[in-house]
Amino acid sequence: MHQLAQIINPVLPGALGSGGKEAGPPIIGSLISSIVGVFLILAFISALLYMFLGGLDWVTSAGDKAKLQSARDKITNALIGLVVVGASWAVMMIVSNFLGLDFPNLPIPTIGN
């Protein structure tokens, strides 16, 4: 096998680019699963924040029907968002178990040598 060039970036950690082509697919798989995990966490946190804001609007509505309805809609939408985030996580886990994938270490297939 001929190597034409090897580029080393001194800013990046050594483990990031030192694996050769055998280490590429596991790194890409863990990157994908990390990105999906971050999106799920951000969606959960934003739904909780939206529910908190709806509760705060409810408390500060002072009997105004329009503000109370707006606060109720925010809380309902936040609960729907939490259900959607939980269901997407559950579907992801069921599909990964059904297909035999280890989601935190997602394997990416490669073409043979």
C-alpha positions in Angstrom: 0.0 0.0 0.0 1.3 3.4 -1.0 0.9 6.4 1.2 1.0 9.7 -0.8 0.8 12.1 2.1 0.2 12.3 5.8 -1.2 15.4 7.2 -1.1 16.0 11.0 -2.9 18.9 12.5 -1.1 20.0 15.7 -4.3 21.7 17.1 -6.4 18.5 17.1 -5.9 15.7 19.7 -3.6 13.0 18.5 -6.3 10.2 18.8 -8.6 12.0 16.3 -6.6 11.5 13.2 -4.1 8.8 14.1 -6.2 5.7 13.4 -5.8 5.3 9.6 -8.7 4.1 7.5 -9.6 1.3 9.9 -10.5 3.9 12.6 -12.6 6.2 10.4 -16.0 4.4 10.4 -16.1 3.9 14.2 -15.3 7.6 14.7 -18.0 8.6 12.2 -20.5 6.2 13.9 -19.8 7.7 17.3 -20.0 11.2 15.9 -23.4 10.5 14.4 -24.7 8.9 17.6 -23.3 11.8 19.7 -25.0 14.4 17.4 -28.4 12.5 17.7 -28.0 12.3 21.5 -27.2 16.1 21.7 -30.3 16.9 19.6 -32.5 14.7 21.9 -31.1 16.4 25.0 -31.6 19.9 23.5 -35.2 19.0 22.5 -35.9 17.7 26.0 -34.5 20.8 27.7 -36.3 23.2 25.3 -39.6 21.4 26.0 -39.1 21.7 29.7 -38.2 25.4 29.4 -41.3 26.0 27.3 -43.4 24.2 29.9 -41.9 26.4 32.6 -42.6 29.5 30.6 -46.2 28.4 30.1 -46.5 27.9 33.9 -45.1 31.3 34.5 -47.5 32.8 32.0 -50.3 31.0 33.8 -49.3 32.4 37.2 -49.0 35.9 35.8 -52.1 35.9 33.7 -54.1 37.7 36.5 -57.4 36.3 35.4 -57.1 37.5 31.7 -58.8 34.8 29.6 -56.5 35.3 26.6 -53.3 35.1 28.6 -54.6 32.0 30.4 -55.5 30.3 27.2 -52.1 31.2 25.7 -50.4 29.7 28.8 -52.5 26.6 28.6 -51.6 26.2 25.0 -47.9 26.5 25.8 -48.1 23.8 28.5 -50.0 21.5 26.2 -47.5 22.0 23.4 -44.6 21.4 25.8 -46.2 18.2 26.9 -46.7 17.1 23.3 -43.0 17.9 22.7 -41.9 15.8 25.6 -44.0 12.9 24.4 -42.5 13.3 20.9 -38.9 13.4 22.2 -39.6 10.3 24.4 -41.2 8.4 21.6 -38.4 9.2 19.2 -35.8 8.0 21.7 -37.9 4.8 22.3 -38.3 4.1 18.6 -34.6 4.7 18.1 -33.8 2.2 20.8 -36.3 -0.4 19.6 -35.0 -0.1 16.0 -31.4 -0.3 17.1 -32.1 -3.4 19.2 -34.2 -5.0 16.4 -31.4 -4.4 13.9 -28.7 -5.4 16.3 -27.0 -2.0 16.4 -25.1 -0.7 19.4 -26.4 2.9 19.2 -23.8 4.7 21.3 -21.1 3.0 19.2 -22.9 3.0 15.8 -21.0 0.8 13.3 -20.6 2.3 9.8 -20.0 -0.4 7.1 -17.0 0.1 4.8 -16.0 -1.3 1.4 -13.4 -4.0 1.6 -9.7 -3.3 1.0 
